[in-house]
Amino acid sequence: MLTSEAKEAIRKIIDTKEPVVVISHINPDGDAIGSSAALAIFLQKLNVPVTVIIPNEVPDFLKWLPGYDMVLTYRSRKSDCRKKIAGAGALFMLDFNDKDRVGDVINEIQKSDAFRILIDHHERPEFEADILVSEPWRGSAGEMIYLLMKDLDHLDLMDSDIATCLYVAIMTDTGNFRYGSSYEEIFNIVGNLVNKGIDKDQIYSNVYDSYSEDRMKLLGYCMSEKMVVMNGLSTAYISITQEELDRFNHKVGDTEGFVNIPFSIKGIKVTALFIEKKNHVKISLRSKGSFSVDRLASEYFSGGGHINAAGGESELNLDETINKFETIITDSRHEIS
């Protein structure tokens, strides 16, 4: 994964023991937090001062992860985060490749003269870095952190805490190995993580069996009242207004996984989730087979991702955004079927 030049540069960062900041994307998921926490624990074991900075709130179902005590949320602790970035000798940026994915943290990154390492698995990297590690075929950034440790000859430092974080990263970003994981190496890595004594059943329960009553009621409401099946187009979507989010006491992470729900319907190959925000509509897209939601997101919704999993935004209102999506799907019907 790493070139010889990248290995040398990262080893120098480790040897100098200058403070390091690990940064991941806004609206963090299991891969963002899992890969960041794993890297932080790894660097801590090498006596490197390290802090993880996330642009906004971390979902409750991820706060149990080892290493979470090293996480600062920029939205609530701006002053502390600014000082950490200003004093860092290196910035590790994980699981994003576009400056828009880190919100206001980008202002602090651009002010910093720290050495930048970007490690990501999304298409079309557009973020400037001194070291760019971009491997879009991989299922998660967590997998890439494992390979980083391997390339640096430090798998000896892998323990159950790091392995737990990486397992969460890989498990969540591949949808429990339903997509982005059709190659042998990822299962070899997961096997090695399991051999470190992680409790994979408890990990699954911590992530997926810890939702609030409000979240489950919101899910039921979306399935019965808000799911639309586009008959004859192998497509279904769910939309949620801000009023509906408020009605069900929405918290960060509550809609995680909602975009995959329509796949339980026979014949559905494309799904979407539209969430109304204050100034835009957040869009999550998924597909089965060869239809690229990455292309759809990048061409029409200022986003991107992977062929079968992508996201974007719309500055149109919710109804207009849905109408635009329906038109795109209708025009793409021959590609989907």
N, C-alpha and C positions, 0 to 999 in steps of 0.2 A: 504493500500500500504506500509506504513512504519511500521517496527517493533517498539516495545516500546523502544528498545535500540537506534534505529536510531532517533526516535523522541527526545529522551533525548539529544543525541549528537548534533542534529541540533539546538535545543532550546538553548543549551549552546553556540554554535557559535553565535547565534543571541544576546544572553545576553551579551557576552563579547565585542561585537561591534568591533571586529577585522576586518580589511579589507577583503573583499571577492572578488574573481575573478570568473566570470562565463565564461566557455570556451565551444565553440561548434566546429563543424567540418568544414573542408575545403570545398570550393564550397558550401556555405551555402544556404539552401532553406528556405521556409516559416516556417517550423517547427523549424529549427535551430535558426533563428532570432526571431521568435515569442515566442518560449518557453524561450529563453535567456533574451529577453527584459522584458517579463512578470515577470520572477523571479527577475530580477534586480529592477524593479519598486516596487515589493513586499518587497524586502530587504531594499530598500531606505525608504519605508514607516515606517520600523522598526528602522530607523536611523542607519543602517549598511552601512558603506562605501562600494561601489560596483562598479566594472568595468566589462564590457563584452569584451572578446577578441575573435576575429574571425581570423583564419589563413590567409585568403585572401579576395579579394574584395566582398562586398555585392552587389547583383543585385539592380539596380535602383528602381525596382518595390516594394522593401521592405524598402527603406530608409525613407518612410513617417511614419513608425510605431512609436507609442509612445515608448519612451525609447531608441530610436536609438542614441540619443546624448551621451549615456553611452558606445557606442561601439567603440573599437579601433581595427584597422586592423593590424595584426602582420606584414604583408609583407611591409607595408608602414611606420609603427611606431614601429620598433623592440625595440629600446631603451626604449621607454615608456612602452611597454608591458612587457619587461623583469623586469623592476623596479616594476611594479604592481604585477607580479607573485611572485617575490622575497619577497615582503612585505606583501603578503597575509597570513592570518591565516587559510583560508579554500579555497579550489577550488571546485566549482560545475561544473561538466562536463556533458553536456547534448547532447543527440541524437547521440552518437557514443559509440562504445564498443571495438575499436581497435586502438592502438597507431598510425597506419598509417593514420588514418582519421583526424589527426590534424597537419599533415605536420611537419614543423620545430618547432612548438610550443611544441612538445613532449620533446625537449631538455630542455626547461625551466621548464616544469612540473616535469621532472625527477630530476632536481636540487633542486626543492622546497621540504621543509619538512612540508608543509601545510597539513592540514587534507583534505582528498579527498572524495568527494561524487559523485558517478556516477549514473545518472538517464537516462535510455535508454530503448528502445523498440525493439531492434534488437536481432536476434538469436545469441547464442554462445558468450557471453561476454568474452573477453580475457584481459581486462584492469584491472590492480590492483587498488583497492580503499579501503578506510577504511569503507565506506558504499557503498554497491552495491545494487541498486534498478533496477532490470531487469525484465520487464514484456512484453515479445515479442508479446503477444496477443493484446496489445493496439495499437490503430491507430496512435498515435503520442506522442512525448515527451511533447507537449503542454497539452494534457490530464493529463499527470502525474504531471505536475506542478500544475494544478488545484487540484489534489488529495493531493499533498504535502501541499498546503495551507489548505485544509480541515482537513488533519490529524494533522496539527499543531494548529487547532482551530482558524484559521485566515481568514476564508472566509468573515469575516466582513470587511476586507481590500480590497476585490475585488471591483474595480471600472471600469468605462468604458474603461480606458486605458489598464488595465491588461486584461480585457475581450476581447478587440479588438485584442491584441497580441495573446491570446490563441485561439481565433476564427480563426485567420489567420493560426496558427500552425496546428490546427485540420483540417480545410478546405483544405489546400494545401496538407497535407500528406495523406489524404484519397481520393485525387482526387475528391474533392467536394462530398465526401461520397459515392463514387463508389466502394471503396475497403477498407479493414481494419476497417470497421465500422458496422459490422452486429451484434451489441449487444445493448441492451437497454440503458446501462449506459452512453455511449458516447452521445446519444441524450438527455438524462437528463442533462448532463453537458452543452451541447450546448444551451439547453433551458434556463439554468441558466445564461449563458453568454449573451444571447439575452435580458434577463430580466434586465441586467445592463445598458441597453440603447444604446447598440452598433447599428450602422447603417450597417447591414449585406449587403445591396445592394451596398452601397458606398464602403465597404470593398472589395467586389467582383470586383467592377469596378477599384479600386486602384491597385489590383493585376493583373487582367486579361485584363483590357482595357487601359493599359498605355504603350503598346509596341511601339518601334520605327518603322519607315518606313522600315529601313534596315532589322529588324527582321522579319517583315511580308513578305518581298521579299525573305528572306532566307527560310522561311517556305514554300512559294509557290514553290520555286525551288526544295526543298527537296521532296515535294509531287509529282511534275511532273517529276523530273529527277533522284532522288536518292532513291526512295522507291522501294524495291524489294519484291514481293510476291512469297513465295515458294509454288507453286501450289501443292495441295494434302497434305500439311503438316501443314495447319492452322497457318502458321507463316509468318510474314513480318518484314522487317527491313529497317532502313535508315542509311546510312553512310555519313560522312562529312569529307572532307580533310581539312588540315590546309589552303591550298590555297583558298578553298571555303569559309572558315570562314573569311579570310582576305578580300576576294572579297566583302563580304556583311558587312564589318566593324563590325565584331562580338564583342559584349560586354558580360561580365559576366551575365548569366541569360537568354541570348537570345534563347538558345535551350531548356529551361525549358518546359516540356510538349510535346516535339516532339516525345518522345517514345510512347506516347499514341495515336498518330494520326492514325496509321494503324488499331486500333480497330474499326474504323468507317467502315471498310470493312467487309461485312458479312462473318462469318465463321472464322475470325482470332482469335486465342486463345493465341498466343505468339508473342511478339514484342521485338525488340531490336533497340538500337541506338548506333552507333559506331562513336566516335569523335576522330580524329587524333590529338594527342598532340606532343610536341617536342620529348619526349623519350618513349612514350607509347600510347596506345589507350584506351580511357575511354569508358566504356561499361555500358549502362543502360538496364535493362531487366524487362519486365512486362508479366503477364499471367492472364488468366481467368481460373477458375475451379481448379482442383487438381494438375495441373502440377507445380512443384516447381522450380521457377527460382532462389530461394535462393540456392537450391542444385546445380543447374547448375553453378551459380556464384562461389560458394565456392569450387567446385571440379575442375573447369576448368579455372577460371579467377581471382583467388586470391581475392575474394570478398564475398559478402553475403548480407543479408537483411531479407526479409520476403518471404513467399511462393509465393506471387503474385507480389512482387516488390523488386528488388535487383539490385546490381551494382557490377562492378569489373573493372579490368585493364588487359591489355595484353602487353607484351614486344615484341610481334611479330609486324611486320608492318601491316598496315590496311588491305591489301588484304589477308595476311596470317591469320589474326584474323578472317576475315569474312569466309574464307574457313574452318577454325576450327569450327566456330559456325555452319555453314551449315552441316558439318559432324556430329556434336553432335545432331542437330535437326533431321537429317535423321535417326540416330541411335535411337532416342527417339520417333519416330513417333507414336508408339503404345501407349505411355504414354500420348501423347497430344490429340489424337483423342478420 
